[in-house]
Amino acid sequence: VSGPYIEALPSSTPGERQARFQTLAEAPNLLGRENGLRLTLSAPRKGSIKLGNLVTYRQIPVGKVVDLALGEQADRVLISILIEPRYVPLVRTGSR
């Protein structure tokens, strides 16, 4: 079941209460604003990868997909992931 909804992100700085707000036609991509290690992976195709998909290590969620874009020459897909701070030490040179 779905329908109209309103999503809001509180300001990071305190201020006065407001009664009027600006709306957007589409929800902004707020994925990836959290702390952690952001990495960009490159692949020939997107495949089944979607925004918000979990990144796992030994079947344990350690991060998520926060952005998808075409490479500069449009010959690659760039997949931005965010690794949670507590799992950052697991990422090493040569990690796959």
Contacts in CASP RR format, 6 or more apart in sequence:
PFRMAT RR
TARGET T0000
AUTHOR 0000-0000-0000
METHOD contacts of the structure
MODEL  1
VSGPYIEALPSSTPGERQARFQTLAEAPNLLGRENGLRLTLSAPRKGSIK
LGNLVTYRQIPVGKVVDLALGEQADRVLISILIEPRYVPLVRTGSR
7 27 0 8 1.000
9 30 0 8 1.000
29 51 0 8 1.000
29 66 0 8 1.000
29 67 0 8 1.000
31 51 0 8 1.000
31 52 0 8 1.000
31 64 0 8 1.000
31 65 0 8 1.000
31 66 0 8 1.000
31 67 0 8 1.000
31 82 0 8 1.000
32 38 0 8 1.000
32 64 0 8 1.000
32 66 0 8 1.000
32 67 0 8 1.000
32 80 0 8 1.000
32 82 0 8 1.000
34 82 0 8 1.000
35 85 0 8 1.000
36 82 0 8 1.000
36 83 0 8 1.000
36 84 0 8 1.000
36 85 0 8 1.000
36 88 0 8 1.000
37 82 0 8 1.000
37 83 0 8 1.000
37 85 0 8 1.000
37 88 0 8 1.000
37 91 0 8 1.000
38 66 0 8 1.000
38 80 0 8 1.000
38 81 0 8 1.000
38 82 0 8 1.000
38 83 0 8 1.000
39 80 0 8 1.000
39 81 0 8 1.000
39 83 0 8 1.000
39 91 0 8 1.000
40 78 0 8 1.000
40 79 0 8 1.000
40 80 0 8 1.000
40 81 0 8 1.000
41 78 0 8 1.000
41 79 0 8 1.000
41 80 0 8 1.000
41 81 0 8 1.000
42 71 0 8 1.000
42 76 0 8 1.000
42 77 0 8 1.000
42 78 0 8 1.000
42 79 0 8 1.000
43 49 0 8 1.000
43 76 0 8 1.000
43 77 0 8 1.000
43 79 0 8 1.000
44 75 0 8 1.000
44 76 0 8 1.000
44 77 0 8 1.000
45 77 0 8 1.000
46 68 0 8 1.000
46 77 0 8 1.000
46 79 0 8 1.000
49 65 0 8 1.000
49 68 0 8 1.000
49 77 0 8 1.000
49 79 0 8 1.000
50 65 0 8 1.000
50 68 0 8 1.000
51 65 0 8 1.000
51 66 0 8 1.000
51 67 0 8 1.000
51 68 0 8 1.000
52 64 0 8 1.000
52 65 0 8 1.000
52 66 0 8 1.000
53 64 0 8 1.000
53 65 0 8 1.000
54 61 0 8 1.000
54 63 0 8 1.000
54 64 0 8 1.000
54 65 0 8 1.000
55 61 0 8 1.000
55 62 0 8 1.000
55 63 0 8 1.000
55 64 0 8 1.000
55 65 0 8 1.000
55 81 0 8 1.000
55 83 0 8 1.000
56 62 0 8 1.000
56 63 0 8 1.000
57 87 0 8 1.000
57 90 0 8 1.000
62 83 0 8 1.000
62 84 0 8 1.000
62 87 0 8 1.000
62 90 0 8 1.000
63 81 0 8 1.000
63 82 0 8 1.000
63 83 0 8 1.000
63 84 0 8 1.000
63 87 0 8 1.000
64 81 0 8 1.000
64 82 0 8 1.000
65 79 0 8 1.000
65 80 0 8 1.000
65 81 0 8 1.000
66 80 0 8 1.000
66 81 0 8 1.000
66 82 0 8 1.000
67 78 0 8 1.000
67 79 0 8 1.000
67 80 0 8 1.000
68 77 0 8 1.000
68 78 0 8 1.000
68 79 0 8 1.000
68 80 0 8 1.000
69 77 0 8 1.000
69 78 0 8 1.000
69 80 0 8 1.000
70 76 0 8 1.000
70 77 0 8 1.000
70 78 0 8 1.000
71 77 0 8 1.000
71 78 0 8 1.000
83 90 0 8 1.000
83 91 0 8 1.000
END
